Amino acid sequence: MSTGDATISNPFADPSVRDDEHRFVQESTLSVGRNASLTLGTDSLIVLDEDFTRKEATNCCGLIPSKSKTTKAIPFFNILWAELSELDIIIHYAHLVSKDVVRVAVIEYLVEKPERTRVTTWVSKLLDRAYGESQRNKRIKVLINPYGGKGSAQKWYTRDIEPIFTAARCEVNVERTQFQGHAVEIAEKLDTDAYDVIASCSGDGLPHEVFNGLGKKRDARRALSNIAVVQLPCGSGNAMSWSLNGTDSNSMAALCIVKGIRTPLDLVSITQGERRTLSFLSQSLGIVAESDLGTENLRWLGSARFTYGFLVRLLKKTIYPCDLAVKVEIGTKAEIKQHCRSQYHSRLSMEDRRRISEQPKPSISSDYEGLPALKYGTIADDLPIDWNLVPYDNLGNFYAGNMKYVAADTPFFTAAFPNDGYLDLVTVDGNIRRSTAVNLMLSVESGRFFDMPEVLYRKITGYRIIPRGQKDGYISIDGERVPFAPFQAEVHHGLGTVLSKNGHVYEGEGVSPSGLGE
């Protein structure tokens, strides 16, 4: 056989497939100059440029050749914007400069005039890949807590966040909060048709205020549906950012917000006395509440103050007697695992979710006036007929959560979902051995907490808790202290809106991943 025969095509190959592949490569690849090309890969923009080697051809005073590559891959998630100027194609992207820090970088190539129409089409495809179902050019109202991050929130915003929003062509309006509760006032008066996102440069306290400000509006349900509430992490816990974005890095969180997918979020009404508030994160009474709120004077310790507070109360074997009534929906861990499996597998396709997200937002009408009615009543009403008030004489920890993480490396509620209609409730007796309590604390970070036999974990839609045996103590709602008095909680399915990386589930592993099946 001659060497020429090696070039003969496979006679059994379908020529239409070969033509389609060739056409796909042509449409995906853009030649920019004699020595460079841009290709839309599977999940990245592939930049091939022989000048990369020329620019770094030598090192050590130009004496030793370097092994520089001629290609770089930029994940589509990191592409912030692309456009065709008068002469050039310009692409802004978030360049990873360390494990959890990104900075805006730019690549720019000259485009010949005859190629401009094709380049315009290619840029459109790149932005489609880069944003997927996420909204481009988000209109963001930024609230900066000047005391957040030990007074560094403003500096972090200017250095880490603002450049990313600018490069992504977001419309941004910045306002600094002046006092505690100011974000409530701002959100209540905000024109929610003028913005897509309210972003808080703060800990978890400012998002709590924003949700409650929106909840005070005459069209509260519409407002909470229209505008997504997000966190730019500048606090000590940053549970919201950890749960939705998997990071407490300011720059990474900014990138996640630019690319964030609108996600419905269950909210919880808390009634205490005559007051009704909204909770998005958690409610606690017992050792968790005391370890957090009871160590405010030790903020200089950072996150270590929580561990210190926990150990002090552990040594005392403190208990928190109360009466508790719970509306349980899923009562066993085996059933919760089955629920998790169905949640993971019930995600709609991107096309279906995009179709839903593009539906017209609700207009002001009688159906969207104020917060939903309370189907279980308030703390002042009689106990619902199917609830039973049970005395807990040895309660060590009462913790109800709506998000997976409560702080860095603390996935306390591993079975939580943004929009499953349930609140996750954890109760632990206070008379367990100290060594067991320490193991429980350590098991949270390792993801073993859910399966610990001492942990009672339930999915609920409401509860009433009545502290007793103490004149005063700590109750925490979203990390904020409230009066030490009876209160009642009720879940509202999908009442709020956030942005998340996934659009469906929280970041991090869920309960017993190996047991969830495929």
Secondary structure, DSSP 4 states (H G I P E B T S, - for coil): --GGGGGSPPTTS-HHHHHHHHHHHHHHEEE-SSSEEEEE-SSEEEEEETHHHHHTSEETTTTEE----SEEEEEGGGEEEEEE-SSEEEEEEEEEEETTEEEEEEEEEE--GGGHHHHHHHHHHHHHHHHTTSPSS-EEEEEE-TTHHHHTHHHHIIIIIHHHHHHTT-EEEEEE--STTHHHHHHHH--TTS-SEEEEEESSHHHHHHHHHHHTSTTHHHHHHHSEEEEEE-SS--HHHHHHHS---HHHHHHHHHTPEEEEEEEEEEEETTEEEEESSEEEEEHHHHHHHTTGGGGGGTTHHHHHHHHHHHHHT----EEEEEEEEE-SHHHHHHHHHHHHH-PPPHHHHHHHHTSPPPPSSGGGSSSPP-TT--TTSPPPTT---EEETTEEEEEEESSS-SBTTB---TT--TTSS-EEEEEEETTS-HHHHHHHHHHHHHT-GGG-TT-EEEEEEEEEEEE-S-SS--EEETTEEE-SS-EEEEEEEEEEEEEESSSSS-SS--SSGGGS--
